[in-house]
Amino acid sequence: MCFRLRLEQCQLSVSAWRSMRRAPASAENLAAMGPSCAAAAKAGSHLVVFPEYSHAFTPGLGAEWAGTGESLEGVFVSGLTSLSKDNGGIVIIAGMLVADSSGGLPANTQVAVGESGVLARAEKIHLYDAFGASESAWIRPGSADAPELFPCQDLHMGMMACYDLRFPEVSRRLVDAGADVIVTPAQWVPGDTKAHHFETLLAARAIETQTFVVASDHPEPWGIGLSQVVDPRGLVVAKAGTGEELVHAELDSELLAGVRKENPMAAARRFGVTPL
């Protein structure tokens, strides 16, 4: 069976994210996401994937940006739920900041939302304290508890975020939980060799886990673009350029089963994954 999805590589509102005195970023970004959800549903897609930090973001991060966190019952998730309802129940994956109920730092969280609300969530485990950035100054590390998966058609979906792509244990734990598809919303910061790293890591995670890997990134200048779908053989099924783009792909569950049968890596494994 083929499963259809769309990757949305769009320039969401950055100007609103620069000042808390302006309209909430979540409202502006939800308005920007609406047409993409409608286009995906019209094309017959079952899932549409937006980048990490689709809810709010500031280049360079900062206190005003971290303060935009919401609860899972807030404006952003409610808006995604409405978008799903309005578009035939299409599942929407997007990144957001989830506020801490006790007043601590928010969690960088990827949410899968359907017409009934949140289907699954995944907190970013490894924060981007690299290449001169310090995400941990504004975000708390995510939990390494058992991952949440959700079914979509005949495939099981797991999620991880951006920098987690550099740590193969994260994708391995998703597969151990039963994932057939690993969805990776990203805000992959541009820089020397960064595009090469992004594409190489996507292919490596797909090959070693024998899953489809789906990545949606921000376009230039805040990201590198190159949103793509990689199949379990490490081959690119669909790929965007560096600008705003909506990309369509089909995931074939029979291909997935065939790859796993031909090369039964799961049965050959000698090591597991244990959180530190």
Backbone as JSON, one array per atom type, in Angstrom:
{
  "sequence": "MCFRLRLEQCQLSVSAWRSMRRAPASAENLAAMGPSCAAAAKAGSHLVVFPEYSHAFTPGLGAEWAGTGESLEGVFVSGLTSLSKDNGGIVIIAGMLVADSSGGLPANTQVAVGESGVLARAEKIHLYDAFGASESAWIRPGSADAPELFPCQDLHMGMMACYDLRFPEVSRRLVDAGADVIVTPAQWVPGDTKAHHFETLLAARAIETQTFVVASDHPEPWGIGLSQVVDPRGLVVAKAGTGEELVHAELDSELLAGVRKENPMAAARRFGVTPL",
  "N": [[0.84, -1.2, 0.0], [0.51, 2.25, -0.77], [1.47, 5.22, 0.83], [0.66, 8.56, 1.12], [2.32, 11.71, 1.37], [3.08, 15.13, 2.21], [5.69, 17.49, 2.14], [6.28, 20.51, 3.67], [8.09, 23.23, 2.98], [8.47, 26.1, 4.08], [8.54, 29.7, 4.37], [7.94, 30.79, 7.35], [6.46, 33.13, 9.71], [8.82, 35.4, 10.7], [9.24, 37.98, 11.48], [7.27, 38.55, 13.42], [8.19, 37.03, 15.45], [10.26, 38.42, 16.48], [9.47, 40.3, 18.3], [7.64, 40.49, 21.24], [5.57, 42.2, 21.44], [4.07, 42.25, 19.24], [1.57, 40.54, 17.19], [0.78, 37.2, 18.28], [3.09, 34.7, 17.28], [2.12, 32.17, 16.72], [-0.5, 32.48, 15.73], [-0.1, 33.91, 13.31], [1.51, 32.11, 11.93], [-0.07, 29.83, 11.77], [-2.0, 30.77, 10.01], [-0.44, 30.98, 7.75], [0.16, 28.33, 7.31], [-2.21, 27.15, 6.6], [-3.06, 27.2, 3.73], [-1.2, 25.37, 2.67], [-1.84, 22.97, 3.95], [-4.39, 22.6, 2.9], [-3.77, 22.29, 0.17], [-2.26, 19.95, 0.26], [-4.14, 18.1, 1.21], [-6.01, 18.2, -0.87], [-4.55, 17.02, -2.87], [-4.59, 14.45, -2.11], [-3.01, 13.59, -0.01], [-2.06, 11.97, 3.07], [-0.68, 12.95, 5.16], [0.97, 15.88, 6.29], [4.0, 17.6, 6.61], [5.61, 19.97, 8.54], [8.34, 22.28, 9.35], [10.69, 22.12, 12.18], [10.18, 24.27, 15.0], [7.93, 25.57, 13.9], [5.97, 26.93, 15.16], [7.08, 29.14, 16.56], [9.98, 31.24, 16.34], [13.24, 32.72, 16.61], [15.98, 33.95, 14.84], [19.11, 33.17, 16.15], [18.03, 32.78, 18.59], [16.69, 33.45, 21.94], [15.42, 35.2, 24.89], [12.85, 36.38, 24.57], [11.8, 34.91, 22.52], [11.81, 32.28, 23.58], [9.84, 32.66, 25.43], [7.46, 32.34, 24.1], [6.28, 29.89, 24.39], [3.64, 27.44, 24.55], [0.86, 25.6, 25.96], [-0.17, 22.19, 25.3], [-2.79, 22.44, 24.87], [-3.15, 24.86, 23.83], [-3.28, 27.79, 21.62], [-1.87, 27.12, 19.25], [-1.85, 24.25, 18.9], [-4.59, 23.84, 18.98], [-5.28, 25.23, 16.7], [-3.99, 23.69, 14.72], [-5.45, 21.35, 15.0], [-7.94, 22.22, 14.1], [-7.27, 22.81, 11.45], [-6.73, 20.23, 10.54], [-9.29, 19.05, 10.78], [-10.66, 20.64, 8.93], [-9.61, 19.76, 6.61], [-10.19, 17.13, 5.83], [-9.26, 15.4, 7.83], [-6.52, 15.14, 7.63], [-3.24, 14.37, 8.79], [-1.11, 16.42, 10.67], [2.19, 17.38, 11.13], [4.31, 19.26, 13.13], [6.72, 21.57, 14.54], [7.01, 22.93, 17.85], [7.14, 25.07, 20.78], [6.68, 23.87, 23.95], [5.31, 25.01, 26.84], [6.53, 24.97, 30.22], [4.75, 23.77, 32.94], [5.43, 24.39, 35.53], [6.86, 26.66, 35.37], [9.44, 26.48, 34.41], [12.03, 26.07, 31.88], [10.91, 25.91, 28.47], [9.99, 23.06, 26.35], [11.37, 21.86, 23.38], [9.35, 20.68, 21.06], [7.96, 18.22, 18.92], [4.92, 17.78, 17.32], [2.3, 15.57, 16.4], [-0.7, 15.97, 14.89], [-4.14, 15.34, 14.61], [-7.6, 15.3, 13.54], [-8.8, 14.82, 15.95], [-7.13, 15.88, 17.79], [-3.96, 15.93, 19.57], [-1.89, 13.35, 18.46], [0.56, 12.2, 18.93], [3.68, 13.05, 20.5], [7.02, 14.4, 20.5], [9.81, 15.19, 22.27], [12.71, 17.2, 21.82], [15.72, 15.66, 22.27], [18.55, 15.95, 22.28], [20.07, 18.97, 22.57], [20.86, 21.88, 20.62], [23.75, 22.76, 21.09], [26.14, 23.73, 19.69], [28.42, 24.57, 17.02], [28.66, 27.24, 17.73], [26.18, 27.91, 18.74], [23.67, 27.99, 21.4], [21.35, 26.38, 22.39], [20.43, 25.23, 24.73], [20.38, 27.23, 26.61], [17.92, 28.32, 26.54], [16.07, 26.32, 26.32], [14.82, 23.26, 27.69], [16.33, 20.0, 28.02], [14.89, 17.23, 26.27], [12.8, 14.45, 27.3], [14.02, 11.11, 27.67], [12.37, 8.98, 27.73], [10.22, 6.17, 26.85], [9.42, 6.31, 23.4], [6.71, 8.02, 21.71], [4.57, 6.69, 19.33], [2.54, 6.83, 16.34], [-0.14, 5.55, 14.33], [-0.5, 5.75, 10.78], [-2.36, 5.32, 8.06], [-1.12, 2.25, 6.94], [1.27, 2.34, 8.23], [3.65, 2.89, 10.87], [4.47, 5.73, 12.7], [7.25, 7.61, 13.88], [8.87, 10.3, 15.65], [11.53, 12.73, 15.61], [13.83, 15.44, 16.32], [15.7, 17.62, 14.32], [18.8, 18.3, 15.47], [18.97, 15.89, 16.82], [19.27, 14.11, 14.82], [21.94, 13.63, 14.46], [22.61, 11.72, 16.27], [22.61, 8.43, 16.34], [21.36, 6.69, 18.11], [18.9, 7.73, 18.79], [17.15, 7.44, 16.57], [17.29, 4.68, 16.46], [16.02, 3.85, 18.81], [13.43, 4.56, 18.19], [12.82, 2.8, 16.11], [13.06, 0.41, 17.5], [10.81, 0.66, 19.02], [8.91, 0.23, 17.16], [8.7, 1.79, 14.83], [8.09, 2.58, 11.42], [8.46, 4.71, 9.85], [10.42, 7.59, 10.16], [10.04, 10.78, 11.17], [11.41, 13.95, 10.76], [11.33, 17.02, 11.72], [13.06, 20.04, 11.1], [15.39, 22.72, 11.83], [17.74, 23.46, 10.32], [20.73, 24.88, 10.68], [22.4, 27.07, 8.45], [25.72, 26.7, 7.0], [29.25, 25.97, 6.56], [29.76, 22.86, 5.11], [27.34, 21.99, 6.16], [24.99, 21.33, 4.67], [25.89, 19.03, 3.4], [26.3, 17.36, 5.64], [23.64, 17.15, 6.58], [22.23, 15.79, 4.49], [23.74, 13.46, 4.27], [23.44, 12.32, 6.82], [20.67, 11.89, 6.91], [20.38, 9.88, 4.95], [22.01, 7.9, 6.09], [20.66, 7.33, 8.53], [18.3, 6.24, 7.48], [19.22, 3.94, 6.12], [20.49, 2.41, 8.14], [18.46, 1.96, 9.95], [16.47, 0.9, 8.44], [14.12, 2.22, 7.6], [11.69, 4.6, 6.31], [12.82, 7.88, 6.07], [11.83, 11.07, 6.82], [12.25, 14.43, 6.28], [11.75, 17.81, 7.11], [12.67, 21.03, 6.5], [13.45, 24.5, 7.32], [13.43, 27.0, 4.75], [16.13, 28.76, 3.0], [16.82, 32.09, 4.28], [17.13, 31.13, 6.89], [17.28, 28.42, 7.29], [18.58, 25.53, 5.55], [16.97, 24.48, 3.67], [16.26, 21.85, 1.41], [14.48, 19.84, 2.13], [13.33, 16.49, 2.36], [12.5, 13.08, 1.37], [13.65, 9.94, 2.24], [14.19, 6.62, 1.28], [14.1, 3.18, 2.66], [16.39, 2.07, 1.59], [18.17, 4.06, 1.43], [17.85, 5.78, -0.65], [16.86, 8.79, -2.28], [13.58, 9.77, -2.4], [11.97, 11.98, -2.85], [12.64, 15.48, -3.11], [13.22, 18.8, -2.0], [14.28, 22.1, -3.08], [16.27, 24.91, -2.11], [14.59, 26.98, -1.51], [11.21, 28.18, -0.77], [8.85, 25.58, -0.85], [6.56, 22.98, -1.77], [6.52, 19.61, -1.42], [5.77, 16.47, -2.79], [5.37, 13.03, -1.92], [5.31, 9.41, -2.07], [5.02, 6.71, 0.12], [5.92, 3.42, 0.15], [4.73, 0.62, 1.59], [5.17, -2.03, 0.91], [7.67, -2.01, -0.29], [9.21, -1.35, 1.94], [8.83, -3.66, 3.56], [10.02, -5.54, 1.88], [12.73, -4.73, 1.81], [13.47, -5.17, 4.48], [13.11, -7.9, 4.65], [14.93, -8.93, 2.79], [17.37, -8.15, 3.86], [17.83, -8.99, 6.86], [18.36, -7.21, 9.26], [17.42, -6.59, 11.82], [17.2, -9.02, 13.17], [19.84, -9.7, 13.32], [21.1, -8.0, 15.06], [23.2, -7.13, 17.86], [23.31, -5.37, 19.91], [21.66, -3.13, 22.16], [19.8, -0.09, 23.01], [20.36, 2.08, 25.61], [19.35, 4.66, 27.7], [21.48, 7.25, 29.02]],
  "CA": [[0.0, 0.0, 0.0], [1.26, 3.5, -0.81], [1.06, 6.24, 1.78], [1.02, 9.84, 0.54], [2.61, 12.79, 2.29], [3.61, 16.37, 1.66], [6.65, 18.23, 2.96], [6.13, 21.95, 3.44], [9.31, 23.98, 3.26], [7.92, 27.43, 3.89], [9.06, 30.78, 5.21], [6.93, 31.22, 8.3], [6.66, 34.49, 10.19], [9.98, 35.67, 11.54], [9.13, 39.34, 12.03], [6.47, 38.52, 14.65], [8.96, 36.35, 16.48], [11.28, 39.32, 17.0], [8.94, 41.18, 19.33], [6.46, 39.97, 21.91], [4.5, 43.21, 21.42], [3.28, 42.03, 18.04], [0.63, 39.42, 17.27], [1.46, 35.93, 18.56], [3.59, 34.0, 16.09], [1.31, 30.99, 16.43], [-1.64, 32.86, 14.9], [0.39, 34.24, 11.98], [2.03, 30.92, 11.27], [-1.2, 28.97, 11.45], [-2.6, 31.32, 8.8], [0.45, 30.65, 6.63], [0.15, 26.89, 7.11], [-3.51, 26.72, 6.1], [-3.09, 26.85, 2.3], [-0.4, 24.17, 2.41], [-2.65, 21.83, 4.39], [-5.46, 22.44, 1.92], [-3.18, 21.77, -1.06], [-1.87, 18.56, 0.51], [-5.36, 17.28, 1.28], [-6.6, 18.15, -2.22], [-3.73, 16.11, -3.67], [-4.77, 13.09, -1.61], [-2.02, 13.24, 1.01], [-2.55, 11.59, 4.39], [0.17, 13.59, 6.17], [1.76, 17.03, 5.86], [5.06, 17.81, 7.6], [6.21, 21.29, 8.6], [9.64, 22.23, 10.03], [10.9, 22.42, 13.6], [9.91, 25.68, 15.32], [6.88, 26.15, 13.07], [5.15, 27.77, 16.03], [7.77, 30.41, 16.86], [11.43, 31.13, 16.24], [14.02, 33.91, 16.31], [17.37, 33.66, 14.53], [19.96, 33.48, 17.29], [17.28, 32.44, 19.8], [16.59, 34.55, 22.88], [14.41, 35.09, 25.94], [11.51, 36.73, 24.08], [11.36, 33.78, 21.7], [11.51, 31.16, 24.47], [8.61, 32.98, 26.14], [6.27, 32.08, 23.28], [5.8, 28.53, 24.62], [2.22, 27.23, 24.86], [0.49, 24.24, 26.37], [-0.71, 21.39, 24.21], [-4.2, 22.84, 24.71], [-3.11, 26.27, 23.46], [-3.72, 28.29, 20.31], [-1.21, 26.46, 18.12], [-2.38, 22.89, 18.72], [-6.01, 23.97, 18.63], [-5.33, 25.64, 15.3], [-3.63, 22.53, 13.9], [-6.6, 20.44, 15.05], [-8.96, 22.77, 13.2], [-6.79, 22.62, 10.08], [-6.95, 18.82, 10.21], [-10.73, 18.86, 10.59], [-11.08, 21.33, 7.72], [-8.96, 19.16, 5.44], [-10.46, 15.7, 5.73], [-8.57, 14.61, 8.84], [-5.09, 14.99, 7.33], [-2.38, 14.49, 9.97], [-0.16, 17.52, 10.54], [3.33, 17.34, 12.04], [4.97, 20.56, 13.2], [7.48, 21.82, 15.75], [6.55, 24.01, 18.7], [7.66, 25.14, 22.14], [5.67, 23.55, 24.96], [5.63, 25.68, 28.1], [6.62, 24.15, 31.43], [3.67, 24.18, 33.85], [6.0, 24.89, 36.78], [7.58, 27.9, 35.11], [10.79, 26.23, 33.94], [12.26, 26.27, 30.46], [10.01, 25.13, 27.61], [10.55, 21.91, 25.63], [11.28, 21.87, 21.92], [8.49, 19.51, 20.89], [7.32, 17.96, 17.63], [3.6, 17.22, 17.57], [1.49, 15.03, 15.32], [-2.06, 16.39, 15.25], [-5.23, 14.96, 13.73], [-8.85, 16.01, 13.8], [-9.18, 14.62, 17.35], [-6.13, 16.51, 18.66], [-2.59, 15.42, 19.52], [-1.76, 11.9, 18.3], [1.85, 11.84, 19.54], [4.63, 14.16, 20.6], [8.42, 13.99, 20.69], [10.66, 16.28, 22.71], [14.08, 17.16, 21.32], [16.55, 15.1, 23.35], [19.88, 16.57, 22.22], [19.91, 20.38, 22.22], [21.85, 22.38, 19.67], [24.84, 23.51, 21.7], [27.19, 23.41, 18.73], [28.65, 25.56, 15.97], [28.48, 28.57, 18.29], [24.82, 28.11, 19.25], [23.44, 27.53, 22.76], [19.9, 26.15, 22.54], [20.11, 24.84, 26.11], [20.18, 28.42, 27.43], [16.51, 28.72, 26.47], [15.23, 25.13, 26.17], [15.25, 22.14, 28.52], [16.48, 18.76, 27.25], [13.7, 16.39, 26.26], [12.8, 13.18, 28.01], [14.46, 9.92, 26.93], [11.43, 7.9, 28.02], [9.75, 5.43, 25.67], [8.86, 7.24, 22.41], [5.32, 7.9, 21.31], [4.34, 6.47, 17.9], [1.14, 6.88, 15.95], [-0.35, 4.91, 13.04], [-1.06, 6.54, 9.69], [-2.59, 4.26, 7.09], [-0.61, 0.99, 7.46], [2.63, 2.58, 8.71], [3.79, 3.47, 12.21], [5.3, 6.93, 12.61], [7.95, 8.14, 15.03], [9.39, 11.65, 15.38], [12.66, 13.29, 16.34], [14.04, 16.8, 15.84], [16.91, 18.31, 13.9], [20.11, 17.9, 15.98], [18.9, 14.47, 17.19], [19.67, 13.33, 13.65], [23.37, 13.32, 14.58], [22.78, 10.69, 17.29], [21.87, 7.29, 15.79], [20.58, 5.99, 19.14], [17.53, 8.28, 18.82], [16.37, 6.75, 15.55], [17.25, 3.26, 16.81], [14.98, 3.62, 19.83], [12.15, 4.67, 17.5], [12.61, 1.54, 15.4], [12.82, -0.62, 18.52], [9.42, 0.83, 19.47], [8.02, -0.21, 16.07], [8.53, 2.79, 13.78], [8.37, 2.31, 10.01], [8.79, 6.01, 9.28], [10.95, 8.54, 11.14], [9.8, 12.14, 10.69], [12.39, 14.83, 11.4], [11.25, 18.46, 11.5], [14.39, 20.6, 11.35], [15.79, 24.1, 11.57], [19.16, 23.13, 10.12], [21.4, 26.17, 10.51], [23.36, 27.05, 7.33], [27.13, 26.79, 7.33], [30.16, 25.15, 5.78], [29.52, 21.41, 5.17], [26.1, 21.65, 6.84], [24.1, 20.62, 3.75], [26.46, 17.68, 3.23], [25.99, 16.61, 6.86], [22.2, 16.91, 6.63], [21.83, 14.76, 3.53], [24.43, 12.21, 4.61], [22.83, 11.77, 8.03], [19.34, 11.37, 6.56], [20.57, 8.6, 4.26], [22.55, 6.92, 7.04], [19.61, 6.9, 9.45], [17.37, 5.38, 6.74], [19.85, 2.65, 5.81], [20.8, 1.62, 9.33], [17.22, 1.6, 10.65], [15.56, 0.32, 7.46], [12.86, 2.97, 7.66], [11.61, 5.83, 5.55], [13.15, 9.05, 6.86], [11.18, 12.24, 6.24], [12.8, 15.63, 6.92], [11.24, 19.09, 6.62], [13.53, 22.09, 7.03], [13.17, 25.87, 6.9], [14.21, 27.41, 3.57], [17.09, 29.84, 3.23], [18.17, 32.1, 4.85], [17.19, 30.65, 8.27], [17.68, 27.03, 7.21], [19.24, 25.21, 4.27], [16.02, 23.85, 2.78], [16.6, 20.46, 1.09], [13.53, 18.89, 2.7], [13.35, 15.3, 1.51], [12.09, 11.75, 1.82], [14.64, 8.93, 1.9], [13.59, 5.31, 1.49], [14.92, 2.3, 3.51], [17.65, 1.74, 0.92], [18.99, 5.26, 1.44], [17.62, 6.51, -1.89], [15.97, 9.94, -2.15], [12.31, 9.6, -3.11], [11.54, 13.32, -3.24], [13.54, 16.46, -2.5], [13.01, 20.2, -2.29], [15.47, 22.92, -3.23], [16.62, 25.72, -0.94], [13.56, 27.98, -1.29], [9.89, 27.7, -0.34], [8.41, 24.53, -1.78], [5.71, 21.9, -1.28], [7.01, 18.41, -2.1], [4.91, 15.3, -2.65], [6.03, 11.72, -2.0], [4.54, 8.24, -1.69], [5.79, 5.72, 0.86], [5.41, 2.1, -0.22], [4.96, -0.33, 2.68], [5.7, -3.27, 0.34], [9.11, -1.79, -0.43], [9.76, -1.44, 3.3], [8.84, -5.07, 3.95], [10.98, -6.24, 1.05], [14.08, -4.39, 2.27], [13.71, -5.83, 5.77], [13.19, -9.35, 4.42], [16.16, -9.22, 2.05], [18.51, -7.92, 4.75], [17.18, -9.03, 8.19], [19.27, -6.6, 10.23], [16.86, -6.62, 13.18], [17.53, -10.31, 13.77], [21.29, -9.83, 13.47], [21.61, -7.02, 16.04], [23.77, -7.63, 19.11], [23.35, -4.29, 20.89], [20.45, -2.33, 22.35], [20.0, 1.32, 23.35], [19.99, 2.38, 27.0], [19.63, 6.08, 27.99], [22.46, 7.53, 30.08]],
  "C": [[0.87, 1.25, 0.0], [0.63, 4.53, 0.1], [1.53, 7.59, 1.23], [1.28, 10.89, 1.62], [3.1, 14.0, 1.52], [4.59, 16.97, 2.66], [6.47, 19.7, 2.64], [7.39, 22.65, 3.92], [8.96, 25.44, 3.03], [8.57, 28.45, 4.82], [7.93, 31.25, 6.11], [7.31, 32.59, 8.86], [7.87, 34.6, 11.1], [9.84, 37.04, 12.19], [8.34, 39.35, 13.34], [7.24, 37.88, 15.79], [9.99, 37.26, 17.12], [10.77, 40.18, 18.15], [7.67, 40.6, 19.93], [5.31, 40.98, 21.89], [3.61, 43.03, 20.2], [2.37, 40.82, 18.22], [1.38, 38.13, 17.53], [1.87, 35.23, 17.27], [2.69, 32.84, 15.72], [0.15, 31.33, 15.5], [-1.2, 33.16, 13.47], [0.84, 32.98, 11.23], [0.93, 29.94, 10.93], [-1.89, 29.45, 10.16], [-1.76, 30.97, 7.58], [0.41, 29.17, 6.31], [-1.14, 26.39, 6.46], [-3.54, 26.34, 4.63], [-2.3, 25.58, 1.96], [-1.16, 22.9, 2.82], [-3.76, 21.54, 3.39], [-4.94, 21.83, 0.62], [-2.8, 20.3, -0.9], [-3.09, 17.65, 0.52], [-5.99, 17.13, -0.1], [-5.85, 17.17, -3.1], [-3.84, 14.67, -3.18], [-3.77, 12.65, -0.56], [-2.69, 12.89, 2.33], [-1.83, 12.34, 5.51], [0.87, 14.78, 5.54], [2.73, 17.36, 6.97], [5.64, 19.21, 7.46], [7.52, 21.22, 9.4], [9.56, 22.34, 11.56], [10.63, 23.92, 13.8], [8.91, 26.32, 14.36], [6.01, 27.12, 13.86], [5.79, 29.13, 16.29], [9.28, 30.2, 16.79], [12.03, 32.52, 16.06], [15.43, 33.48, 15.94], [18.28, 34.08, 15.68], [19.31, 33.15, 18.62], [17.24, 33.62, 20.75], [15.42, 34.39, 23.83], [13.0, 35.37, 25.44], [10.93, 35.6, 23.24], [10.97, 32.6, 22.58], [10.21, 31.39, 25.22], [7.35, 32.76, 25.35], [5.69, 30.68, 23.49], [4.34, 28.48, 25.01], [2.03, 25.83, 25.43], [0.0, 23.49, 25.15], [-2.2, 21.63, 24.01], [-4.29, 24.28, 24.22], [-3.54, 26.55, 22.03], [-3.15, 27.48, 19.16], [-1.79, 25.07, 17.87], [-3.85, 22.93, 18.36], [-6.17, 24.36, 17.16], [-4.99, 24.5, 14.36], [-4.78, 21.53, 13.86], [-7.7, 20.91, 14.1], [-8.55, 22.61, 11.74], [-6.97, 21.17, 9.63], [-8.42, 18.56, 9.92], [-11.19, 19.45, 9.26], [-10.56, 20.68, 6.45], [-9.01, 17.64, 5.48], [-9.72, 14.82, 6.72], [-7.1, 14.37, 8.54], [-4.28, 15.18, 8.62], [-1.32, 15.55, 9.7], [0.94, 17.35, 11.58], [4.03, 18.69, 11.97], [5.72, 20.69, 14.51], [6.95, 23.01, 16.52], [7.31, 24.01, 20.02], [6.51, 24.86, 23.09], [6.13, 24.13, 26.29], [5.67, 24.7, 29.25], [5.6, 24.66, 32.44], [4.19, 24.74, 35.16], [6.85, 26.14, 36.58], [9.01, 27.72, 34.65], [10.92, 26.49, 32.45], [11.3, 25.41, 29.63], [10.75, 23.97, 26.94], [10.33, 22.1, 24.14], [10.58, 20.57, 21.53], [7.92, 19.43, 19.48], [5.98, 17.28, 17.93], [2.99, 16.69, 16.28], [0.04, 15.25, 15.72], [-3.04, 15.94, 14.17], [-6.49, 15.7, 14.11], [-9.34, 15.82, 15.23], [-8.2, 15.27, 18.32], [-4.77, 15.85, 18.51], [-2.58, 13.89, 19.46], [-0.48, 11.39, 18.97], [2.69, 13.1, 19.63], [6.02, 13.61, 20.84], [9.23, 15.21, 21.08], [12.07, 16.1, 22.14], [15.0, 16.75, 22.46], [17.91, 15.78, 23.42], [19.72, 18.02, 21.74], [21.11, 20.88, 21.43], [22.84, 23.33, 20.35], [26.1, 23.22, 20.88], [27.3, 24.52, 17.7], [28.35, 26.98, 16.46], [27.11, 28.86, 18.85], [24.69, 27.54, 20.66], [21.95, 27.38, 23.02], [19.53, 25.86, 23.99], [19.97, 26.04, 27.05], [18.71, 28.8, 27.52], [15.54, 27.54, 26.47], [15.74, 24.06, 27.12], [15.41, 20.89, 27.66], [15.22, 17.91, 27.35], [13.89, 15.09, 27.01], [13.27, 12.06, 27.1], [13.59, 8.72, 27.27], [11.01, 7.22, 26.71], [9.08, 6.38, 24.68], [7.4, 6.97, 22.12], [5.26, 7.73, 19.78], [2.86, 6.67, 17.6], [0.99, 6.21, 14.58], [-0.91, 5.9, 12.02], [-1.14, 5.61, 8.48], [-2.02, 2.95, 7.66], [0.84, 1.12, 7.94], [2.63, 3.21, 10.09], [4.85, 4.56, 12.18], [5.96, 7.25, 13.94], [8.55, 9.48, 14.65], [10.64, 11.92, 16.19], [12.97, 14.64, 15.7], [15.49, 17.08, 15.48], [18.23, 17.72, 14.43], [20.14, 16.44, 16.45], [19.32, 13.57, 16.04], [21.13, 12.89, 13.73], [23.65, 12.19, 15.59], [21.96, 9.46, 16.88], [21.04, 6.53, 16.82], [19.12, 6.48, 19.16], [16.66, 7.58, 17.79], [16.25, 5.26, 15.86], [16.16, 2.98, 17.83], [13.59, 3.73, 19.22], [11.82, 3.37, 16.76], [12.34, 0.41, 16.38], [11.39, -0.54, 19.06], [8.42, 0.46, 18.39], [7.85, 0.76, 14.93], [8.89, 2.24, 12.41], [8.85, 3.57, 9.3], [9.31, 6.91, 10.41], [10.84, 9.94, 10.54], [10.67, 13.11, 11.48], [12.16, 16.28, 10.99], [12.58, 19.1, 11.9], [14.42, 22.1, 11.16], [17.31, 24.02, 11.45], [19.91, 24.4, 9.76], [22.41, 26.09, 9.36], [24.8, 27.18, 7.81], [27.95, 25.86, 6.46], [29.95, 23.67, 6.1], [28.17, 21.03, 5.73], [25.11, 20.91, 5.93], [24.58, 19.19, 3.53], [26.15, 16.82, 4.45], [24.52, 16.21, 6.88], [21.82, 15.74, 5.72], [22.49, 13.42, 3.83], [23.78, 11.54, 5.81], [21.44, 11.21, 7.75], [19.45, 10.0, 5.9], [21.07, 7.53, 5.22], [21.48, 6.42, 8.0], [18.62, 5.96, 8.75], [17.96, 4.0, 6.51], [20.0, 1.8, 7.07], [19.55, 1.2, 10.1], [16.22, 0.9, 9.75], [14.15, 0.9, 7.62], [12.86, 4.02, 6.56], [11.98, 6.96, 6.51], [12.64, 10.28, 6.12], [11.68, 13.47, 6.99], [12.22, 16.88, 6.27], [12.02, 20.21, 7.3], [13.01, 23.46, 6.6], [13.99, 26.19, 5.65], [15.27, 28.44, 3.95], [16.33, 31.16, 3.45], [18.27, 31.48, 6.25], [17.58, 29.18, 8.35], [18.42, 26.79, 5.91], [18.25, 24.66, 3.25], [16.33, 22.37, 2.64], [15.72, 19.45, 1.83], [13.42, 17.68, 1.79], [12.8, 14.06, 2.2], [13.12, 10.76, 1.32], [14.05, 7.56, 2.2], [14.54, 4.39, 2.27], [16.22, 1.83, 2.88], [18.63, 2.91, 0.92], [18.84, 6.1, 0.18], [16.61, 7.63, -1.68], [14.74, 9.74, -3.03], [11.81, 10.94, -3.64], [12.4, 14.33, -2.49], [13.19, 17.87, -2.95], [14.35, 20.89, -2.53], [15.73, 23.72, -1.96], [15.57, 26.78, -0.62], [12.26, 27.37, -0.8], [9.36, 26.7, -1.36], [7.54, 23.51, -1.06], [6.04, 20.66, -2.09], [6.11, 17.23, -1.78], [5.73, 14.02, -2.73], [5.04, 10.62, -1.62], [5.46, 7.24, -1.0], [5.15, 4.35, 0.65], [5.75, 1.09, 0.88], [5.48, -1.67, 2.17], [7.2, -3.18, 0.11], [9.8, -1.94, 0.92], [9.88, -2.9, 3.73], [9.88, -5.86, 3.16], [12.42, -5.99, 1.46], [14.41, -5.12, 3.56], [13.82, -7.34, 5.62], [14.51, -9.73, 3.76], [17.4, -9.1, 2.95], [17.98, -7.85, 6.18], [18.09, -8.5, 9.31], [18.75, -6.67, 11.66], [17.21, -7.91, 13.9], [19.01, -10.46, 14.05], [21.87, -8.93, 14.56], [22.1, -7.68, 17.31], [23.77, -6.6, 20.22], [22.0, -3.58, 20.96], [20.81, -0.89, 22.68], [19.49, 1.56, 24.76], [20.31, 3.85, 27.28], [20.65, 6.22, 29.12], [21.76, 8.11, 31.3]]
}
